[in-house]
Amino acid sequence: MHKLTLAHPMFSFFTKSIFPIVFSAILLSLTTSCKKDKDPNPSSSSESKKQEIVNNYAEIVYASYIDSYNKAEDLQTKINAFISEPSAQKLNEAKQAWLAARVPYLQTEAYRFYDGPIDDPETGVEGLLNAWPMDESYIDYVEGNENAGIINDLSVDLTKENLTALNEGGGAAETSISVGYHAIEFLLWGQDFNNDGPGNRPYTDFVVGGTAKNQARRAQYLRTIADILVEDLDYLVKSWAPGTNNYRKSFEANIDESLRDILFGFASLSGGELAGERMQVSLESGQQEDEHSCFSDNTHNDIIYDALGLENVYYGRYTKLDGTIIDKAGIDELIVAKDVDLSSKMNTQLATTKTSVNAIHHPFDQEITDPEGKKRIQTAIESLYKQADLITEIAAKLGISFNK
């Protein structure tokens, strides 16, 4: 397969990602913007400004899904190399590829919650990509049960179709996750029993005659779900590609509805999903099983890059992995023309959120049991809730209702 480039054709708000190379690229990109095309006169906001915001949002979605696809393809390549010739080094390279793949994907999570391609009730692939928390015994052996999981059930043919159908127990059990980033994460790292590090699955679990049982099936399983991951991301890229009769075409044609969806997705991720489901729940339970990336100890980065994705949406900005920046019309230009004070509050809150999520210590599973760590997490949660409140105020100020 080849790399994709840009040239390639409630919701209950309140109840409920750093890898040196990639991070360096992002930092570098801050000084290598390809184009800065913000409106010098934000008071000119109008229907044309709304259209610019919607169009720029669609371009950012497309660019970030391309980055996600390309990094998933890198992960697929590393997994295939590991399976072909298992070694500790190649297992580690696959792990590093998984971590890198999470950076762009997590930023795309702000594009959810309005029944777009990622989570359309009939055709959405979010549950196949990033479902969690997962019962790892649904896939493979766990401590105390060496025969657990699909891998050790020789009656299951490990095809794409079967593993996709088995996700979430075929609809019967939300934690029975068979595919996606976290299933791959579990097969690369294994269960995490360490206080100061991630899981430590031996590479010999994939060597015929090595550790655990059914090593060849484990390798086949891992290869298959990596293939599924790439295919599902390809679907998202095509859904947002410009110049075709796809979801993006209708999105850009329905300005007011799409603007509402952009704001709704922001508020839903910031308040309900990230602050609520992913942080508050694990903080209150103190259970490792409730953290997002519990096998790799990557949860702190999950939070950082989700928060960055929200900022991207608000400012109409996205730093591609090649270091270039898309930076055009964003929600910020629309609201500053309506209410300067509200705009100022949102700018401050987004900066506060960035500071608070970066203050959370690694690993998250120790942070949720440490008294000072709990305070740091709670501070970040409250900031995410506040920015969800503010985006609701902004929506109202713009005459947008979240009730369809």
VOVEX-154182 format. One line per field, with one value per residue (C-alpha): residue in three letters; residue number from 1; x negated, y, z negated. Coordinates in nm, 4 decimals. Last residue first. Layout:
type: (ALA / ...)
seq: (NUM / ...)
px: (X / ...)
py: (Y / ...)
pz: (Z / ...)
END
This chain:
type: (LYS / ASN / PHE / SER / ILE / GLY / LEU / LYS / ALA / ALA / ILE / GLU / THR / ILE / LEU / ASP / ALA / GLN / LYS / TYR / LEU / SER / GLU / ILE / ALA / THR / GLN / ILE / ARG / LYS / LYS / GLY / GLU / PRO / ASP / THR / ILE / GLU / GLN / ASP / PHE / PRO / HIS / HIS / ILE / ALA / ASN / VAL / SER / THR / LYS / THR / THR / ALA / LEU / GLN / THR / ASN / MET / LYS / SER / SER / LEU / ASP / VAL / ASP / LYS / ALA / VAL / ILE / LEU / GLU / ASP / ILE / GLY / ALA / LYS / ASP / ILE / ILE / THR / GLY / ASP / LEU / LYS / THR / TYR / ARG / GLY / TYR / TYR / VAL / ASN / GLU / LEU / GLY / LEU / ALA / ASP / TYR / ILE / ILE / ASP / ASN / HIS / THR / ASN / ASP / SER / PHE / CYS / SER / HIS / GLU / ASP / GLU / GLN / GLN / GLY / SER / GLU / LEU / SER / VAL / GLN / MET / ARG / GLU / GLY / ALA / LEU / GLU / GLY / GLY / SER / LEU / SER / ALA / PHE / GLY / PHE / LEU / ILE / ASP / ARG / LEU / SER / GLU / ASP / ILE / ASN / ALA / GLU / PHE / SER / LYS / ARG / TYR / ASN / ASN / THR / GLY / PRO / ALA / TRP / SER / LYS / VAL / LEU / TYR / ASP / LEU / ASP / GLU / VAL / LEU / ILE / ASP / ALA / ILE / THR / ARG / LEU / TYR / GLN / ALA / ARG / ARG / ALA / GLN / ASN / LYS / ALA / THR / GLY / GLY / VAL / VAL / PHE / ASP / THR / TYR / PRO / ARG / ASN / GLY / PRO / GLY / ASP / ASN / ASN / PHE / ASP / GLN / GLY / TRP / LEU / LEU / PHE / GLU / ILE / ALA / HIS / TYR / GLY / VAL / SER / ILE / SER / THR / GLU / ALA / ALA / GLY / GLY / GLY / GLU / ASN / LEU / ALA / THR / LEU / ASN / GLU / LYS / THR / LEU / ASP / VAL / SER / LEU / ASP / ASN / ILE / ILE / GLY / ALA / ASN / GLU / ASN / GLY / GLU / VAL / TYR / ASP / ILE / TYR / SER / GLU / ASP / MET / PRO / TRP / ALA / ASN / LEU / LEU / GLY / GLU / VAL / GLY / THR / GLU / PRO / ASP / ASP / ILE / PRO / GLY / ASP / TYR / PHE / ARG / TYR / ALA / GLU / THR / GLN / LEU / TYR / PRO / VAL / ARG / ALA / ALA / LEU / TRP / ALA / GLN / LYS / ALA / GLU / ASN / LEU / LYS / GLN / ALA / SER / PRO / GLU / SER / ILE / PHE / ALA / ASN / ILE / LYS / THR / GLN / LEU / ASP / GLU / ALA / LYS / ASN / TYR / SER / ASP / ILE / TYR / SER / ALA / TYR / VAL / ILE / GLU / ALA / TYR / ASN / ASN / VAL / ILE / GLU / GLN / LYS / LYS / SER / GLU / SER / SER / SER / SER / PRO / ASN / PRO / ASP / LYS / ASP / LYS / LYS / CYS / SER / THR / THR / LEU / SER / LEU / LEU / ILE / ALA / SER / PHE / VAL / ILE / PRO / PHE / ILE / SER / LYS / THR / PHE / PHE / SER / PHE / MET / PRO / HIS / ALA / LEU / THR / LEU / LYS / HIS / MET)
seq: (404 / 403 / 402 / 401 / 400 / 399 / 398 / 397 / 396 / 395 / 394 / 393 / 392 / 391 / 390 / 389 / 388 / 387 / 386 / 385 / 384 / 383 / 382 / 381 / 380 / 379 / 378 / 377 / 376 / 375 / 374 / 373 / 372 / 371 / 370 / 369 / 368 / 367 / 366 / 365 / 364 / 363 / 362 / 361 / 360 / 359 / 358 / 357 / 356 / 355 / 354 / 353 / 352 / 351 / 350 / 349 / 348 / 347 / 346 / 345 / 344 / 343 / 342 / 341 / 340 / 339 / 338 / 337 / 336 / 335 / 334 / 333 / 332 / 331 / 330 / 329 / 328 / 327 / 326 / 325 / 324 / 323 / 322 / 321 / 320 / 319 / 318 / 317 / 316 / 315 / 314 / 313 / 312 / 311 / 310 / 309 / 308 / 307 / 306 / 305 / 304 / 303 / 302 / 301 / 300 / 299 / 298 / 297 / 296 / 295 / 294 / 293 / 292 / 291 / 290 / 289 / 288 / 287 / 286 / 285 / 284 / 283 / 282 / 281 / 280 / 279 / 278 / 277 / 276 / 275 / 274 / 273 / 272 / 271 / 270 / 269 / 268 / 267 / 266 / 265 / 264 / 263 / 262 / 261 / 260 / 259 / 258 / 257 / 256 / 255 / 254 / 253 / 252 / 251 / 250 / 249 / 248 / 247 / 246 / 245 / 244 / 243 / 242 / 241 / 240 / 239 / 238 / 237 / 236 / 235 / 234 / 233 / 232 / 231 / 230 / 229 / 228 / 227 / 226 / 225 / 224 / 223 / 222 / 221 / 220 / 219 / 218 / 217 / 216 / 215 / 214 / 213 / 212 / 211 / 210 / 209 / 208 / 207 / 206 / 205 / 204 / 203 / 202 / 201 / 200 / 199 / 198 / 197 / 196 / 195 / 194 / 193 / 192 / 191 / 190 / 189 / 188 / 187 / 186 / 185 / 184 / 183 / 182 / 181 / 180 / 179 / 178 / 177 / 176 / 175 / 174 / 173 / 172 / 171 / 170 / 169 / 168 / 167 / 166 / 165 / 164 / 163 / 162 / 161 / 160 / 159 / 158 / 157 / 156 / 155 / 154 / 153 / 152 / 151 / 150 / 149 / 148 / 147 / 146 / 145 / 144 / 143 / 142 / 141 / 140 / 139 / 138 / 137 / 136 / 135 / 134 / 133 / 132 / 131 / 130 / 129 / 128 / 127 / 126 / 125 / 124 / 123 / 122 / 121 / 120 / 119 / 118 / 117 / 116 / 115 / 114 / 113 / 112 / 111 / 110 / 109 / 108 / 107 / 106 / 105 / 104 / 103 / 102 / 101 / 100 / 99 / 98 / 97 / 96 / 95 / 94 / 93 / 92 / 91 / 90 / 89 / 88 / 87 / 86 / 85 / 84 / 83 / 82 / 81 / 80 / 79 / 78 / 77 / 76 / 75 / 74 / 73 / 72 / 71 / 70 / 69 / 68 / 67 / 66 / 65 / 64 / 63 / 62 / 61 / 60 / 59 / 58 / 57 / 56 / 55 / 54 / 53 / 52 / 51 / 50 / 49 / 48 / 47 / 46 / 45 / 44 / 43 / 42 / 41 / 40 / 39 / 38 / 37 / 36 / 35 / 34 / 33 / 32 / 31 / 30 / 29 / 28 / 27 / 26 / 25 / 24 / 23 / 22 / 21 / 20 / 19 / 18 / 17 / 16 / 15 / 14 / 13 / 12 / 11 / 10 / 9 / 8 / 7 / 6 / 5 / 4 / 3 / 2 / 1)
px: (3.2006 / 3.1335 / 2.7779 / 2.9110 / 2.7124 / 2.7902 / 2.4248 / 2.4450 / 2.6097 / 2.3228 / 2.0714 / 2.2450 / 2.2323 / 1.8665 / 1.8191 / 1.9800 / 1.7562 / 1.4607 / 1.5618 / 1.5961 / 1.2477 / 1.1098 / 1.2826 / 1.1357 / 0.7872 / 0.8044 / 0.9409 / 0.6453 / 0.3938 / 0.5753 / 0.5820 / 0.2109 / 0.1517 / 0.3415 / 0.1796 / 0.4180 / 0.5305 / 0.1746 / 0.0477 / 0.2670 / 0.1916 / -0.1749 / -0.2848 / -0.2016 / 0.0791 / -0.0623 / -0.0233 / 0.3533 / 0.3587 / 0.1518 / 0.3489 / 0.6771 / 0.5706 / 0.4783 / 0.8193 / 0.9836 / 0.8001 / 0.8962 / 1.2544 / 1.2759 / 1.1354 / 1.3945 / 1.6681 / 1.5370 / 1.5099 / 1.8675 / 1.9995 / 1.6941 / 1.4784 / 1.7263 / 1.6820 / 1.3064 / 1.2613 / 1.4799 / 1.2020 / 1.0947 / 0.7480 / 0.4442 / 0.3318 / -0.0209 / -0.3142 / -0.5356 / -0.5101 / -0.2892 / -0.0311 / 0.0289 / 0.3998 / 0.5755 / 0.9307 / 0.8907 / 1.1749 / 1.1242 / 0.7528 / 0.8043 / 1.0361 / 0.7812 / 0.5162 / 0.7349 / 0.7647 / 0.3898 / 0.3124 / 0.5684 / 0.4443 / 0.0934 / 0.1731 / 0.3367 / 0.0272 / -0.0483 / -0.0764 / 0.1744 / 0.4159 / 0.4758 / 0.8078 / 0.8090 / 1.0975 / 0.9110 / 0.6488 / 0.9088 / 0.9078 / 1.2867 / 1.3382 / 1.0407 / 1.1178 / 1.4730 / 1.3732 / 1.1043 / 1.2266 / 1.6044 / 1.6416 / 1.3614 / 1.2916 / 1.6340 / 1.8962 / 1.7230 / 1.4538 / 1.5686 / 1.9355 / 1.8664 / 1.6376 / 1.8684 / 2.1614 / 1.9642 / 1.8710 / 2.2206 / 2.3832 / 2.1516 / 2.2456 / 2.6164 / 2.5628 / 2.3407 / 2.5193 / 2.3243 / 1.9878 / 2.1242 / 2.3015 / 1.9764 / 1.7810 / 2.0045 / 1.9196 / 1.9720 / 1.6095 / 1.4061 / 1.2464 / 1.1818 / 1.3753 / 1.5489 / 1.2459 / 1.0201 / 1.2743 / 1.2939 / 0.9136 / 0.9204 / 1.1408 / 0.9111 / 0.5998 / 0.7561 / 0.8843 / 0.5354 / 0.3960 / 0.6776 / 0.5677 / 0.1972 / 0.2624 / 0.4962 / 0.2548 / -0.0255 / 0.1919 / 0.3000 / -0.0639 / -0.1410 / 0.1394 / 0.0355 / -0.1772 / -0.5529 / -0.7519 / -0.6946 / -0.5836 / -0.7090 / -0.4394 / -0.4185 / -0.7999 / -0.7857 / -0.7219 / -0.4292 / -0.5514 / -0.2632 / -0.3384 / -0.5683 / -0.6112 / -0.3488 / -0.3743 / -0.0990 / 0.0018 / 0.1638 / 0.0109 / -0.2024 / -0.1673 / 0.1516 / 0.3144 / 0.2288 / 0.3652 / 0.6967 / 0.6744 / 0.6241 / 0.9113 / 1.0552 / 1.2029 / 1.3673 / 1.5963 / 1.6328 / 1.9578 / 2.1246 / 2.4068 / 2.3496 / 2.1557 / 1.9581 / 1.8462 / 1.6475 / 1.7265 / 1.8522 / 1.5239 / 1.3253 / 1.5355 / 1.5223 / 1.1535 / 1.0883 / 0.9593 / 1.1662 / 1.3039 / 1.3321 / 0.9768 / 1.0769 / 0.7332 / 0.7102 / 1.0752 / 1.0045 / 0.9059 / 0.7038 / 0.4248 / 0.6689 / 0.5111 / 0.3355 / 0.4873 / 0.4964 / 0.6316 / 0.9113 / 1.2173 / 0.9781 / 0.8766 / 1.2159 / 1.2025 / 1.2629 / 1.2780 / 1.3696 / 1.1179 / 1.1290 / 1.4129 / 1.6459 / 1.5556 / 1.6437 / 1.9759 / 2.1989 / 2.5403 / 2.5357 / 2.2905 / 1.9952 / 1.6846 / 1.8683 / 2.0693 / 2.3365 / 2.2819 / 2.0770 / 1.7331 / 1.4962 / 1.3229 / 1.1797 / 0.9544 / 0.6732 / 0.6533 / 0.5846 / 0.2914 / 0.0900 / 0.2137 / 0.0194 / -0.3062 / -0.2299 / -0.1415 / -0.4630 / -0.6656 / -0.5009 / -0.5786 / -0.9423 / -0.9463 / -0.8176 / -1.0847 / -1.3578 / -1.2272 / -1.2230 / -0.9652 / -1.0585 / -0.7512 / -0.5280 / -0.7552 / -0.7833 / -0.4051 / -0.3550 / -0.5997 / -0.4255 / -0.0795 / -0.2065 / -0.3382 / 0.0043 / 0.1667 / -0.0639 / 0.0414 / 0.4099 / 0.3931 / 0.2059 / 0.4678 / 0.7396 / 0.5754 / 0.5662 / 0.9301 / 1.0575 / 0.8523 / 0.9917 / 1.3481 / 1.2872 / 1.1535 / 1.4693 / 1.6962 / 1.5050 / 1.4954 / 1.8712 / 1.9363 / 1.7265 / 1.9311 / 2.2477 / 2.1017 / 1.8029 / 1.6547 / 1.5836 / 1.2921 / 1.0907 / 0.7499 / 0.9198 / 0.6681 / 0.4654 / 0.1393 / -0.0221 / -0.2901 / -0.3643 / -0.7235 / -0.7785 / -0.5098 / -0.5951 / -0.9133 / -0.7166 / -0.4949 / -0.7887 / -0.9630 / -0.6537 / -0.6549 / -1.0174 / -1.0141 / -0.6986 / -0.4884 / 0.1515 / 2.0101 / 2.1878 / 2.1239 / 2.1684 / 2.4543 / 2.5409 / 2.6894 / 0.8109 / 0.4759 / 0.3121 / 0.3498 / 0.1206 / 0.1757 / -0.1178 / -0.1147 / 0.0000)
py: (1.9089 / 2.0260 / 2.1582 / 2.5059 / 2.7612 / 3.1322 / 3.2348 / 3.3449 / 3.0116 / 2.8214 / 3.0337 / 2.9636 / 2.5903 / 2.6283 / 2.7939 / 2.5081 / 2.2565 / 2.4800 / 2.4646 / 2.0855 / 2.0503 / 2.2815 / 2.0841 / 1.7601 / 1.9076 / 2.0236 / 1.6831 / 1.5113 / 1.7278 / 1.6796 / 1.3032 / 1.3104 / 1.4863 / 1.2130 / 0.9303 / 0.6521 / 0.8001 / 0.9119 / 0.5557 / 0.4314 / 0.7526 / 0.6681 / 0.9413 / 1.2671 / 1.5034 / 1.8583 / 1.8465 / 1.8122 / 2.1177 / 2.3472 / 2.2658 / 2.3097 / 2.6496 / 2.7623 / 2.6484 / 2.8315 / 3.1571 / 3.1556 / 3.0723 / 3.3577 / 3.6021 / 3.4980 / 3.5445 / 3.8942 / 3.9847 / 3.8827 / 3.8676 / 3.9406 / 3.7370 / 3.4511 / 3.3949 / 3.4286 / 3.1842 / 2.9259 / 2.8817 / 3.0182 / 2.9231 / 2.7516 / 2.4292 / 2.3764 / 2.1947 / 1.9693 / 1.6453 / 1.5149 / 1.7784 / 2.0624 / 2.1436 / 2.4779 / 2.6068 / 2.7737 / 2.5866 / 2.2598 / 2.2435 / 2.3277 / 2.0290 / 1.8054 / 1.9290 / 1.8166 / 1.4699 / 1.4778 / 1.5530 / 1.3036 / 1.0142 / 1.1159 / 1.0649 / 0.7326 / 0.5829 / 0.3285 / 0.0632 / -0.1882 / 0.0610 / 0.2900 / 0.4472 / 0.4031 / 0.2099 / -0.1201 / 0.0579 / 0.1141 / 0.4194 / 0.4110 / 0.7861 / 0.8869 / 0.6206 / 0.7485 / 1.1151 / 1.0761 / 0.8722 / 0.8846 / 1.2341 / 1.4723 / 1.3020 / 1.1731 / 1.4035 / 1.7368 / 1.7884 / 1.5218 / 1.6231 / 1.9974 / 1.9786 / 1.7432 / 1.9752 / 2.2758 / 2.1090 / 1.9608 / 2.3036 / 2.4443 / 2.1534 / 2.2233 / 2.5923 / 2.5301 / 2.2487 / 2.2260 / 2.1606 / 1.8578 / 1.7309 / 1.7196 / 1.5882 / 1.2809 / 1.1712 / 1.2672 / 1.3510 / 1.6695 / 1.6639 / 1.3465 / 1.3307 / 0.9932 / 0.8581 / 0.9260 / 0.7693 / 0.4497 / 0.4336 / 0.4461 / 0.1364 / -0.0458 / 0.0312 / -0.0960 / -0.4111 / -0.4982 / -0.4510 / -0.6766 / -0.9524 / -0.9375 / -0.9561 / -1.2541 / -1.4386 / -1.3872 / -1.5128 / -1.8084 / -1.9001 / -1.8754 / -2.1107 / -2.1466 / -1.9346 / -1.9110 / -2.0459 / -2.3528 / -2.1344 / -1.7859 / -1.5212 / -1.5481 / -1.5526 / -1.1743 / -1.1676 / -0.9486 / -0.6729 / -0.4477 / -0.0824 / 0.0797 / 0.2009 / 0.0072 / -0.2997 / -0.5589 / -0.4425 / -0.7141 / -0.7780 / -0.5215 / -0.5999 / -0.8099 / -0.5649 / -0.2625 / -0.4369 / -0.4889 / -0.1270 / 0.0152 / -0.1794 / -0.5312 / -0.7942 / -0.5885 / -0.7787 / -0.4789 / -0.3646 / -0.7063 / -0.8410 / -0.6542 / -0.9349 / -0.9642 / -0.6038 / -0.7026 / -1.0592 / -0.9524 / -0.7744 / -1.0782 / -1.3064 / -1.0890 / -1.0218 / -1.3942 / -1.5768 / -1.8960 / -1.9601 / -2.3264 / -2.3226 / -2.1087 / -2.0098 / -1.6963 / -1.6156 / -1.5854 / -1.7730 / -2.0941 / -1.9740 / -1.8478 / -1.7258 / -1.4256 / -1.3678 / -1.5677 / -1.4047 / -1.2106 / -1.2058 / -1.2317 / -0.8751 / -0.7446 / -0.4065 / -0.0510 / 0.0456 / 0.0789 / 0.2698 / 0.1518 / -0.0961 / 0.1060 / 0.4186 / 0.2561 / 0.4225 / 0.2584 / 0.2251 / 0.4557 / 0.6965 / 0.7198 / 0.7940 / 0.8829 / 1.1590 / 1.0820 / 1.4022 / 1.2647 / 1.2567 / 1.4928 / 1.5931 / 1.2400 / 1.3267 / 1.4490 / 1.0997 / 0.9576 / 1.1869 / 1.0910 / 0.7313 / 0.6027 / 0.7070 / 0.4885 / 0.1938 / 0.2410 / 0.2423 / -0.0861 / -0.2399 / -0.1379 / -0.2951 / -0.6234 / -0.6025 / -0.5638 / -0.8443 / -1.0757 / -1.2402 / -1.2886 / -1.2775 / -1.1645 / -0.8735 / -0.7578 / -0.7828 / -0.5798 / -0.3134 / -0.2818 / -0.2617 / 0.0098 / 0.2089 / 0.1659 / 0.2939 / 0.5958 / 0.6622 / 0.6231 / 0.8577 / 1.1189 / 1.0900 / 1.1156 / 1.4347 / 1.5906 / 1.5066 / 1.6416 / 1.9568 / 2.0079 / 1.9580 / 2.2136 / 2.4584 / 2.4227 / 2.4669 / 2.7711 / 2.9299 / 2.8718 / 3.0359 / 3.3321 / 3.3582 / 3.3639 / 3.6559 / 3.7533 / 4.0826 / 4.1790 / 3.9352 / 4.1798 / 4.0293 / 3.6966 / 3.4255 / 3.2961 / 3.1828 / 2.9425 / 2.6798 / 2.7254 / 2.6420 / 2.7825 / 2.5847 / 2.2940 / 2.2356 / 2.1698 / 1.9221 / 1.7491 / 1.7285 / 1.5643 / 1.3079 / 1.2208 / 1.2310 / 1.0423 / 1.1930 / 1.1547 / 1.1259 / 1.2670 / 1.6222 / 1.6349 / 1.3904 / 1.3458 / 1.4624 / 1.1716 / 1.1869 / 1.5290 / 1.5690 / 1.2717 / 0.9009 / 0.6670 / 0.3554 / 0.0000)
pz: (-1.6441 / -1.9978 / -2.0169 / -1.9339 / -1.7371 / -1.7513 / -1.7484 / -2.1123 / -2.1939 / -2.0327 / -2.2186 / -2.5485 / -2.4728 / -2.3817 / -2.7206 / -2.9097 / -2.7281 / -2.8134 / -3.1790 / -3.1734 / -3.0277 / -3.2974 / -3.5710 / -3.4416 / -3.4239 / -3.7864 / -3.8890 / -3.7244 / -3.9071 / -4.2383 / -4.1890 / -4.1249 / -4.4556 / -4.6410 / -4.4381 / -4.3291 / -3.9960 / -3.9187 / -3.9455 / -3.6602 / -3.4691 / -3.4324 / -3.3813 / -3.5556 / -3.4693 / -3.4275 / -3.0485 / -3.0972 / -3.3240 / -3.1032 / -2.7893 / -2.9764 / -3.1059 / -2.7535 / -2.6271 / -2.9148 / -2.8458 / -2.4781 / -2.5754 / -2.8228 / -2.5667 / -2.3083 / -2.5659 / -2.6388 / -2.2688 / -2.1929 / -1.8371 / -1.6214 / -1.8549 / -1.8145 / -1.4418 / -1.4299 / -1.7190 / -1.5451 / -1.2923 / -0.9533 / -0.8336 / -0.9765 / -0.8098 / -0.9285 / -0.7764 / -0.9886 / -0.7918 / -1.0717 / -0.9943 / -1.2364 / -1.2360 / -1.2847 / -1.2640 / -1.6039 / -1.7743 / -1.5896 / -1.6521 / -2.0216 / -2.0523 / -1.8830 / -2.1241 / -2.4149 / -2.2609 / -2.2135 / -2.5799 / -2.7130 / -2.5027 / -2.5995 / -2.9692 / -2.8816 / -2.7201 / -2.9914 / -2.7189 / -2.8615 / -3.0234 / -2.7284 / -2.8347 / -3.2101 / -3.3677 / -3.4020 / -3.6097 / -3.8818 / -4.1076 / -4.0717 / -4.1076 / -3.8964 / -3.6373 / -3.5951 / -3.6031 / -3.3365 / -3.0411 / -3.0756 / -3.2158 / -3.1234 / -2.7914 / -2.6844 / -2.8296 / -2.8686 / -2.6050 / -2.3606 / -2.3666 / -2.3637 / -2.0609 / -1.8686 / -1.9341 / -1.8097 / -1.4829 / -1.4434 / -1.4818 / -1.2212 / -0.9964 / -1.0329 / -0.9578 / -0.6563 / -0.4774 / -0.1512 / -0.3139 / -0.4989 / -0.1865 / 0.0097 / -0.2886 / -0.3145 / 0.0406 / 0.4033 / 0.4700 / 0.4939 / 0.1550 / -0.0487 / -0.3772 / -0.3339 / -0.1510 / -0.4490 / -0.6847 / -0.4778 / -0.4674 / -0.8476 / -0.8505 / -0.6104 / -0.8128 / -1.1360 / -0.9667 / -0.8438 / -1.1961 / -1.3202 / -1.0837 / -1.1617 / -1.5366 / -1.4990 / -1.2741 / -1.5245 / -1.8110 / -1.5959 / -1.5363 / -1.9088 / -2.0082 / -2.3705 / -2.6048 / -2.5582 / -2.2641 / -2.0480 / -1.7609 / -1.8434 / -1.8964 / -2.2765 / -2.2489 / -2.2158 / -2.5901 / -2.7020 / -2.9335 / -3.0278 / -3.0981 / -3.3571 / -3.7140 / -3.9044 / -3.6838 / -3.6378 / -3.2898 / -3.0829 / -2.7425 / -2.5573 / -2.1885 / -2.2000 / -2.4404 / -2.2244 / -1.9151 / -2.0973 / -2.2110 / -1.8624 / -1.7079 / -1.7121 / -1.9467 / -2.2200 / -2.4575 / -2.6885 / -2.5267 / -2.5532 / -2.3362 / -2.0115 / -1.8426 / -2.1626 / -2.1351 / -1.8297 / -1.7246 / -1.3821 / -1.3085 / -1.4163 / -1.2000 / -0.8879 / -0.9118 / -0.9412 / -1.2473 / -1.2119 / -1.5586 / -1.6680 / -1.7991 / -2.0949 / -2.2277 / -2.0152 / -2.0876 / -2.4561 / -2.7672 / -2.7849 / -3.0104 / -3.2726 / -3.5987 / -3.4456 / -3.1076 / -2.7885 / -2.4771 / -2.3098 / -2.5412 / -2.8371 / -2.7552 / -2.8645 / -2.6989 / -2.8098 / -2.5289 / -2.1615 / -1.9454 / -1.5883 / -1.5468 / -1.7685 / -1.5743 / -1.2421 / -1.1644 / -0.9032 / -1.0637 / -1.3675 / -1.1985 / -1.4339 / -1.2273 / -0.9085 / -1.0810 / -1.3375 / -1.5380 / -1.8261 / -1.6649 / -1.4886 / -1.8165 / -1.8180 / -1.5272 / -1.7533 / -1.9025 / -1.5574 / -1.4850 / -1.7952 / -1.8348 / -1.5385 / -1.7053 / -2.0069 / -1.7853 / -1.5834 / -1.9048 / -2.0049 / -1.6660 / -1.7046 / -2.0520 / -1.9100 / -1.6421 / -1.9031 / -2.1246 / -1.8255 / -1.6005 / -1.2325 / -1.0091 / -1.2944 / -1.3785 / -1.0180 / -0.9764 / -1.2945 / -1.1790 / -0.8413 / -1.0036 / -1.2378 / -0.9432 / -0.7773 / -1.0943 / -1.0779 / -0.7185 / -0.7982 / -1.0977 / -0.8945 / -0.6195 / -0.8854 / -1.0126 / -0.6666 / -0.5884 / -0.9197 / -0.8719 / -0.5213 / -0.6475 / -0.9244 / -0.6669 / -0.4552 / -0.7579 / -0.8771 / -0.5314 / -0.4893 / -0.8235 / -0.7112 / -0.3903 / -0.5976 / -0.7853 / -0.9935 / -0.8678 / -1.2280 / -1.2081 / -0.9985 / -0.9312 / -0.8426 / -0.9091 / -0.6166 / -0.7586 / -0.5207 / -0.5214 / -0.8880 / -0.9630 / -1.3118 / -1.4918 / -1.2673 / -1.4542 / -1.7698 / -1.5888 / -1.4280 / -1.7627 / -1.9048 / -1.6285 / -1.6753 / -2.0548 / -2.1201 / -2.3626 / -2.3675 / -3.2169 / -3.3634 / -3.2614 / -2.8955 / -2.8627 / -2.5024 / -2.4609 / 0.4432 / 0.2983 / 0.3298 / -0.0431 / -0.0795 / -0.1268 / -0.1545 / 0.0535 / 0.0000)
END
